């Protein structure tokens, strides 16, 4: 038996031979359909050496779907970026273009944050 079982809950060791450990259940977050996603599009300049990025926040779902949406946005805008931790970063000030692409893709609850 392995000493490192990080998925056991509240019990380190038991002398009872019939004891069964409670295990954590790993659950994947269910991806909401595009019409139910509440996404926010904004421009971010913080800690980026003065460079602007378009930030898409609020995605609820698994990482594969997030990366697929990020890839769609990057290819339609023709720029680079990344998708992780429920956020999509698109290089450059493309807030209106990203907003229009999301609306056309069925993300009807998308909102823009911030000025300009």
C-alpha positions as CSV (number, residue, x, y, z in Angstrom):
1,X,0.0,0.0,0.0
2,X,1.3,3.4,-0.9
3,X,2.0,5.9,1.9
4,X,1.0,8.8,-0.3
5,X,-2.7,8.7,-0.8
6,X,-3.8,12.3,-1.1
7,X,-7.4,11.4,-2.0
8,X,-8.3,9.9,1.4
9,X,-10.4,12.1,3.6
10,X,-9.8,12.7,7.4
11,X,-8.1,9.3,8.2
12,X,-4.4,8.7,8.3
13,X,-4.3,5.1,9.6
14,X,-6.8,2.6,10.9
15,X,-6.2,-0.7,12.8
16,X,-9.6,-2.0,11.9
17,X,-9.2,-4.6,9.2
18,X,-12.7,-4.0,7.8
19,X,-12.3,-0.2,7.6
20,X,-12.9,1.3,4.2
21,X,-11.4,4.7,3.5
22,X,-13.6,7.6,2.2
23,X,-12.1,8.8,-1.1
24,X,-12.5,12.2,-2.7
25,X,-14.5,12.1,-5.9
26,X,-12.8,13.8,-8.8
27,X,-15.4,15.7,-10.8
28,X,-15.0,17.4,-14.1
29,X,-16.8,20.7,-14.3
30,X,-19.7,20.5,-16.8
31,X,-19.4,23.0,-19.6
32,X,-22.5,25.2,-20.0
33,X,-24.0,25.7,-23.4
34,X,-22.9,29.0,-25.2
35,X,-26.3,30.6,-24.6
36,X,-26.0,30.2,-20.8
37,X,-22.3,31.4,-20.5
38,X,-21.9,34.8,-18.9
39,X,-18.7,36.1,-20.4
40,X,-17.1,39.5,-19.8
41,X,-14.8,41.1,-22.4
42,X,-12.4,43.8,-21.2
43,X,-8.9,45.4,-21.8
44,X,-6.2,44.7,-19.3
45,X,-2.9,46.6,-19.0
46,X,-1.7,45.6,-15.6
47,X,1.7,44.0,-15.1
48,X,2.2,43.6,-18.9
49,X,4.9,46.2,-19.5
50,X,2.4,48.6,-21.0
51,X,1.1,46.1,-23.5
52,X,-2.7,45.7,-23.9
53,X,-4.5,42.4,-23.9
54,X,-8.2,41.6,-24.4
55,X,-9.4,39.5,-21.5
56,X,-12.4,37.2,-21.7
57,X,-13.5,36.1,-18.2
58,X,-16.4,34.1,-16.7
59,X,-16.1,30.8,-18.7
60,X,-17.7,27.9,-16.9
61,X,-16.5,24.5,-18.1
62,X,-13.6,22.2,-18.6
63,X,-10.2,23.1,-19.9
64,X,-10.6,21.5,-23.3
65,X,-13.7,23.6,-24.2
66,X,-11.9,26.8,-22.9
67,X,-8.9,26.1,-25.1
68,X,-11.1,25.4,-28.1
69,X,-12.9,28.8,-27.6
70,X,-9.5,30.5,-27.1
71,X,-8.2,28.9,-30.3
72,X,-11.3,30.1,-32.2
73,X,-10.8,33.7,-31.0
74,X,-7.1,33.7,-31.7
75,X,-7.6,32.4,-35.2
76,X,-10.4,34.8,-36.1
77,X,-8.4,37.8,-34.7
78,X,-5.1,36.6,-36.3
79,X,-3.2,37.1,-33.1
80,X,-1.7,35.1,-30.2
81,X,-2.9,34.5,-26.7
82,X,-3.6,31.9,-24.1
83,X,-6.4,30.1,-22.3
84,X,-6.1,28.9,-18.7
85,X,-7.8,29.2,-15.3
86,X,-11.2,30.2,-16.9
87,X,-9.7,33.2,-18.7
88,X,-8.8,33.8,-22.3
89,X,-6.1,36.3,-23.1
90,X,-5.9,37.7,-26.7
91,X,-2.9,39.9,-27.5
92,X,-3.8,43.5,-28.5
93,X,-6.8,45.8,-28.0
94,X,-9.5,43.8,-29.8
95,X,-12.3,44.1,-27.4
96,X,-15.0,45.0,-30.0
97,X,-13.9,42.3,-32.4
98,X,-13.8,39.6,-29.7
99,X,-17.2,40.7,-28.5
100,X,-18.7,40.5,-32.0
101,X,-17.1,37.0,-32.6
102,X,-18.6,35.7,-29.3
103,X,-22.0,37.1,-30.1
104,X,-21.9,35.5,-33.6
105,X,-20.8,32.2,-32.0
106,X,-23.9,32.0,-29.8
107,X,-22.6,33.5,-26.6
108,X,-25.6,35.9,-26.2
109,X,-25.0,36.9,-22.6
110,X,-21.6,38.4,-23.3
111,X,-21.0,41.9,-21.9
112,X,-18.2,44.4,-22.3
113,X,-16.4,45.8,-19.2
114,X,-14.6,49.1,-18.9
115,X,-14.4,52.2,-21.0
116,X,-13.0,52.7,-24.5
